[in-house]
Amino acid sequence: MTVRITKPEVNLREKLSELDYGRVPYHKMPAGSIIQVKSLEYDTIFSSSHSGTQYVDVTDFNLDISPRFNTSKILITAAVAGGLNSNYGYNFRFRVVKTPSGISGQTDQAIGIAASGAYAMTGGYNLYEADASIPYIFGMSKTFMDSPTTTDTINYRIQVSHSHVGGGAIVYVNRRGSSSAWTAISTLTLMEVKE
């Protein structure tokens, strides 16, 4: 008696393409996986002598990201080194603002801010040593999640301000307010996290 066993043909090329050359396809990655990372080391010295307490964009301190899934979260880490030309009332503040593209009616949105108010911020600090008149540079880092609900490109940017209503305040990024010899770098990192 002869026993014959037959198996369906295996298309090797098809099986290799399913493996995606040793990488797990994005749609098969588990929740919590990092899909992509964008990072910027900002080493430019920026200054603004605007009066009032409004925020201003820090030139070129921004990143674009295009999420692969509209359910993804964006993990944002912003580390900003700031300085001011004076103290007592000239508190430095920064915030992260996002601008979605391709979404009709969408405008800039400040994120990482829990409450509204005249001085709402992502982070900030008073830049002077106790009982001293020289404002020092400090760095502050904040990390939080955003839920963009889109696969369109989103621009995340850093804005800075101060708390002095009148004129005279000069806000800096990456240098101390009282001396251009004291410098630092700031960073912005975006990570797409699969939901």
SEMAR-165371 format. One record per residue (C-alpha): x, y, z. Coordinates in pm, 1 decimal, m for minus. Example, Ala and Ser with C-alpha at 12.3 -4.5 7.8 and 13.67 -1.06 7.14 Angstrom:
<r><u>1230.0</u><v>m450.0</v><w>780.0</w></r>
<r><u>1367.0</u><v>m106.0</v><w>714.0</w></r>
This chain:
<r><u>0.0</u><v>0.0</v><w>0.0</w></r>
<r><u>137.1</u><v>339.5</v><w>m97.0</w></r>
<r><u>60.1</u><v>645.1</v><w>110.2</w></r>
<r><u>91.7</u><v>976.2</v><w>m62.6</w></r>
<r><u>106.2</u><v>1300.1</v><w>133.0</w></r>
<r><u>52.1</u><v>1625.5</v><w>m47.8</w></r>
<r><u>112.3</u><v>1974.3</v><w>82.8</w></r>
<r><u>12.2</u><v>2298.6</v><w>m77.3</w></r>
<r><u>293.5</u><v>2480.4</v><w>m250.1</w></r>
<r><u>465.8</u><v>2749.9</v><w>m52.6</w></r>
<r><u>536.1</u><v>3071.6</v><w>m232.2</w></r>
<r><u>866.1</u><v>3166.2</v><w>m75.1</w></r>
<r><u>863.8</u><v>3519.8</v><w>m212.4</w></r>
<r><u>519.6</u><v>3582.8</v><w>m62.1</w></r>
<r><u>624.0</u><v>3446.3</v><w>278.3</w></r>
<r><u>935.9</u><v>3664.4</v><w>283.1</w></r>
<r><u>731.3</u><v>3974.6</v><w>205.9</w></r>
<r><u>500.8</u><v>3888.4</v><w>498.3</w></r>
<r><u>804.4</u><v>3890.1</v><w>725.7</w></r>
<r><u>889.9</u><v>4241.3</v><w>604.3</w></r>
<r><u>1260.5</u><v>4149.2</v><w>597.2</w></r>
<r><u>1287.0</u><v>4082.1</v><w>969.1</w></r>
<r><u>1093.7</u><v>4387.1</v><w>1085.7</w></r>
<r><u>755.1</u><v>4376.3</v><w>1251.9</w></r>
<r><u>505.7</u><v>4567.8</v><w>1035.0</w></r>
<r><u>374.1</u><v>4881.3</v><w>1206.1</w></r>
<r><u>15.5</u><v>4756.7</v><w>1211.2</w></r>
<r><u>127.3</u><v>4439.6</v><w>1395.4</w></r>
<r><u>324.2</u><v>4620.3</v><w>1666.0</w></r>
<r><u>174.9</u><v>4597.7</v><w>2016.7</w></r>
<r><u>20.4</u><v>4895.7</v><w>2197.3</w></r>
<r><u>285.3</u><v>5115.2</v><w>2356.9</w></r>
<r><u>536.9</u><v>5058.9</v><w>2075.9</w></r>
<r><u>736.0</u><v>5358.0</v><w>1953.2</w></r>
<r><u>657.5</u><v>5397.0</v><w>1583.2</w></r>
<r><u>884.3</u><v>5692.7</v><w>1504.8</w></r>
<r><u>1099.6</u><v>5953.6</v><w>1677.7</w></r>
<r><u>1174.9</u><v>6312.9</v><w>1574.8</w></r>
<r><u>1429.8</u><v>6512.5</v><w>1771.1</w></r>
<r><u>1584.0</u><v>6858.6</v><w>1753.6</w></r>
<r><u>1880.7</u><v>7004.1</v><w>1943.1</w></r>
<r><u>1828.1</u><v>7379.4</v><w>1931.0</w></r>
<r><u>2156.3</u><v>7566.1</v><w>1981.2</w></r>
<r><u>2066.2</u><v>7907.1</v><w>1838.6</w></r>
<r><u>2065.5</u><v>8209.6</v><w>2070.4</w></r>
<r><u>1718.0</u><v>8362.7</v><w>2044.1</w></r>
<r><u>1594.7</u><v>8688.6</v><w>2195.1</w></r>
<r><u>1274.5</u><v>8890.8</v><w>2188.3</w></r>
<r><u>1214.4</u><v>9232.7</v><w>2340.2</w></r>
<r><u>837.7</u><v>9227.2</v><w>2297.3</w></r>
<r><u>630.0</u><v>9423.9</v><w>2546.4</w></r>
<r><u>324.4</u><v>9274.3</v><w>2709.8</w></r>
<r><u>279.6</u><v>8914.5</v><w>2816.9</w></r>
<r><u>198.5</u><v>8752.8</v><w>2482.3</w></r>
<r><u>392.7</u><v>8453.2</v><w>2354.9</w></r>
<r><u>628.1</u><v>8468.6</v><w>2056.8</w></r>
<r><u>753.7</u><v>8184.7</v><w>1836.8</w></r>
<r><u>1117.2</u><v>8085.6</v><w>1887.8</w></r>
<r><u>1264.7</u><v>8096.9</v><w>1536.5</w></r>
<r><u>1323.6</u><v>7746.1</v><w>1392.7</w></r>
<r><u>1248.9</u><v>7572.9</v><w>1725.6</w></r>
<r><u>986.0</u><v>7336.2</v><w>1585.3</w></r>
<r><u>934.8</u><v>6986.9</v><w>1445.1</w></r>
<r><u>690.6</u><v>6822.8</v><w>1203.6</w></r>
<r><u>555.7</u><v>6472.9</v><w>1252.5</w></r>
<r><u>309.4</u><v>6271.2</v><w>1044.1</w></r>
<r><u>153.9</u><v>5996.2</v><w>1258.6</w></r>
<r><u>110.1</u><v>5659.5</v><w>1086.0</w></r>
<r><u>m217.9</u><v>5596.4</v><w>1270.7</w></r>
<r><u>m492.2</u><v>5839.2</v><w>1369.1</w></r>
<r><u>m519.0</u><v>5658.3</v><w>1703.7</w></r>
<r><u>m153.0</u><v>5717.4</v><w>1794.6</w></r>
<r><u>m40.1</u><v>5939.0</v><w>2080.2</w></r>
<r><u>251.7</u><v>6179.8</v><w>2051.8</w></r>
<r><u>488.2</u><v>6179.0</v><w>2350.7</w></r>
<r><u>643.5</u><v>6525.6</v><w>2370.8</w></r>
<r><u>951.9</u><v>6622.5</v><w>2568.2</w></r>
<r><u>1043.0</u><v>6991.2</v><w>2562.1</w></r>
<r><u>1355.0</u><v>7111.8</v><w>2742.9</w></r>
<r><u>1399.3</u><v>7487.6</v><w>2722.3</w></r>
<r><u>1689.9</u><v>7693.2</v><w>2859.7</w></r>
<r><u>1579.8</u><v>8052.1</v><w>2916.4</w></r>
<r><u>1710.8</u><v>8381.5</v><w>3040.5</w></r>
<r><u>1588.0</u><v>8735.2</v><w>3105.1</w></r>
<r><u>1756.9</u><v>9072.6</v><w>3115.2</w></r>
<r><u>1604.4</u><v>9164.2</v><w>3448.4</w></r>
<r><u>1450.2</u><v>8997.5</v><w>3750.5</w></r>
<r><u>1166.2</u><v>9052.6</v><w>3998.7</w></r>
<r><u>852.4</u><v>9014.9</v><w>3792.2</w></r>
<r><u>1010.3</u><v>8916.2</v><w>3462.9</w></r>
<r><u>931.4</u><v>8547.3</v><w>3506.8</w></r>
<r><u>1029.0</u><v>8335.7</v><w>3205.4</w></r>
<r><u>761.2</u><v>8109.0</v><w>3058.0</w></r>
<r><u>734.5</u><v>7873.0</v><w>2763.3</w></r>
<r><u>467.4</u><v>7663.0</v><w>2600.1</w></r>
<r><u>429.5</u><v>7405.8</v><w>2323.7</w></r>
<r><u>190.2</u><v>7491.1</v><w>2042.4</w></r>
<r><u>70.8</u><v>7255.2</v><w>1770.2</w></r>
<r><u>m59.1</u><v>7343.3</v><w>1426.4</w></r>
<r><u>m232.7</u><v>7059.5</v><w>1240.8</w></r>
<r><u>m218.5</u><v>7077.2</v><w>861.2</w></r>
<r><u>m484.0</u><v>6958.0</v><w>622.0</w></r>
<r><u>m767.1</u><v>6989.0</v><w>874.6</w></r>
<r><u>m1020.8</u><v>7251.1</v><w>778.5</w></r>
<r><u>m1091.1</u><v>7505.5</v><w>1050.9</w></r>
<r><u>m804.2</u><v>7394.1</v><w>1276.9</w></r>
<r><u>m598.8</u><v>7666.2</v><w>1443.3</w></r>
<r><u>m297.4</u><v>7676.2</v><w>1671.1</w></r>
<r><u>m351.6</u><v>7489.4</v><w>1997.4</w></r>
<r><u>m143.3</u><v>7538.2</v><w>2311.1</w></r>
<r><u>m85.9</u><v>7198.0</v><w>2467.6</w></r>
<r><u>52.7</u><v>7076.3</v><w>2797.2</w></r>
<r><u>m142.6</u><v>7349.5</v><w>2974.9</w></r>
<r><u>m393.3</u><v>7236.2</v><w>3235.2</w></r>
<r><u>m561.8</u><v>7567.3</v><w>3308.6</w></r>
<r><u>m636.9</u><v>7893.3</v><w>3136.7</w></r>
<r><u>m530.1</u><v>8230.2</v><w>3265.8</w></r>
<r><u>m317.6</u><v>8529.9</v><w>3184.3</w></r>
<r><u>1.2</u><v>8338.1</v><w>3262.1</w></r>
<r><u>m89.2</u><v>7983.1</v><w>3154.0</w></r>
<r><u>225.4</u><v>7794.6</v><w>3055.9</w></r>
<r><u>379.3</u><v>7457.9</v><w>2984.3</w></r>
<r><u>671.7</u><v>7552.5</v><w>3207.3</w></r>
<r><u>840.2</u><v>7852.8</v><w>3358.5</w></r>
<r><u>1063.3</u><v>7986.1</v><w>3631.3</w></r>
<r><u>1180.6</u><v>8298.9</v><w>3803.5</w></r>
<r><u>1532.5</u><v>8374.1</v><w>3689.6</w></r>
<r><u>1720.4</u><v>8519.4</v><w>3979.2</w></r>
<r><u>1918.8</u><v>8399.9</v><w>4273.1</w></r>
<r><u>1767.3</u><v>8493.2</v><w>4608.6</w></r>
<r><u>1858.4</u><v>8852.1</v><w>4708.9</w></r>
<r><u>2062.4</u><v>8899.9</v><w>4391.6</w></r>
<r><u>2013.4</u><v>9126.8</v><w>4094.0</w></r>
<r><u>2158.9</u><v>8901.9</v><w>3822.8</w></r>
<r><u>1915.2</u><v>8669.5</v><w>3647.6</w></r>
<r><u>2057.9</u><v>8327.3</v><w>3573.5</w></r>
<r><u>1978.4</u><v>8080.8</v><w>3298.2</w></r>
<r><u>1784.3</u><v>7770.2</v><w>3391.8</w></r>
<r><u>1660.7</u><v>7470.1</v><w>3202.3</w></r>
<r><u>1320.9</u><v>7316.1</v><w>3246.5</w></r>
<r><u>1192.9</u><v>6994.5</v><w>3094.9</w></r>
<r><u>831.7</u><v>6884.5</v><w>3056.7</w></r>
<r><u>700.4</u><v>6557.5</v><w>2914.3</w></r>
<r><u>338.2</u><v>6492.6</v><w>2822.6</w></r>
<r><u>111.8</u><v>6311.0</v><w>2574.4</w></r>
<r><u>m90.2</u><v>6461.9</v><w>2292.6</w></r>
<r><u>m374.4</u><v>6292.5</v><w>2102.9</w></r>
<r><u>m374.5</u><v>6444.5</v><w>1753.1</w></r>
<r><u>m636.1</u><v>6200.6</v><w>1603.2</w></r>
<r><u>m497.8</u><v>6249.9</v><w>1252.3</w></r>
<r><u>m237.3</u><v>6115.9</v><w>1012.1</w></r>
<r><u>m180.9</u><v>6460.9</v><w>863.2</w></r>
<r><u>142.8</u><v>6644.0</v><w>936.3</w></r>
<r><u>144.1</u><v>6830.7</v><w>1267.0</w></r>
<r><u>392.3</u><v>7104.4</v><w>1356.2</w></r>
<r><u>492.1</u><v>7134.4</v><w>1722.6</w></r>
<r><u>675.9</u><v>7452.9</v><w>1815.4</w></r>
<r><u>811.4</u><v>7633.8</v><w>2119.2</w></r>
<r><u>689.9</u><v>7978.1</v><w>2220.6</w></r>
<r><u>832.4</u><v>8195.1</v><w>2500.2</w></r>
<r><u>714.1</u><v>8491.1</v><w>2703.5</w></r>
<r><u>758.7</u><v>8675.2</v><w>3032.3</w></r>
<r><u>525.7</u><v>8808.1</v><w>3297.6</w></r>
<r><u>611.0</u><v>9178.2</v><w>3273.5</w></r>
<r><u>314.6</u><v>9372.3</v><w>3135.1</w></r>
<r><u>513.4</u><v>9680.5</v><w>3039.0</w></r>
<r><u>815.9</u><v>9722.6</v><w>2816.5</w></r>
<r><u>1181.7</u><v>9661.3</v><w>2891.0</w></r>
<r><u>1192.1</u><v>9283.7</v><w>2929.5</w></r>
<r><u>1410.9</u><v>9084.3</v><w>2691.9</w></r>
<r><u>1351.1</u><v>8709.5</v><w>2692.5</w></r>
<r><u>1627.4</u><v>8477.2</v><w>2574.3</w></r>
<r><u>1654.9</u><v>8112.7</v><w>2475.1</w></r>
<r><u>1989.7</u><v>7937.4</v><w>2525.1</w></r>
<r><u>2166.9</u><v>8218.9</v><w>2711.6</w></r>
<r><u>2166.6</u><v>8393.6</v><w>3045.0</w></r>
<r><u>2004.9</u><v>8734.8</v><w>3042.8</w></r>
<r><u>2296.3</u><v>8923.3</v><w>3195.9</w></r>
<r><u>2583.3</u><v>8773.8</v><w>2994.5</w></r>
<r><u>2612.0</u><v>8628.4</v><w>2645.2</w></r>
<r><u>2900.5</u><v>8408.6</v><w>2765.9</w></r>
<r><u>2660.7</u><v>8183.8</v><w>2960.4</w></r>
<r><u>2494.5</u><v>7957.9</v><w>2704.4</w></r>
<r><u>2309.5</u><v>7625.4</v><w>2678.0</w></r>
<r><u>2108.5</u><v>7419.0</v><w>2431.0</w></r>
<r><u>1740.1</u><v>7331.7</v><w>2427.9</w></r>
<r><u>1570.2</u><v>7023.4</v><w>2284.7</w></r>
<r><u>1237.3</u><v>6909.0</v><w>2146.6</w></r>
<r><u>1157.3</u><v>6539.5</v><w>2100.7</w></r>
<r><u>840.7</u><v>6384.8</v><w>1951.9</w></r>
<r><u>764.0</u><v>6012.2</v><w>1969.4</w></r>
<r><u>467.6</u><v>5844.5</v><w>1805.1</w></r>
<r><u>329.2</u><v>5583.4</v><w>2044.6</w></r>
<r><u>94.9</u><v>5315.0</v><w>1911.3</w></r>
<r><u>m235.9</u><v>5306.7</v><w>2097.9</w></r>
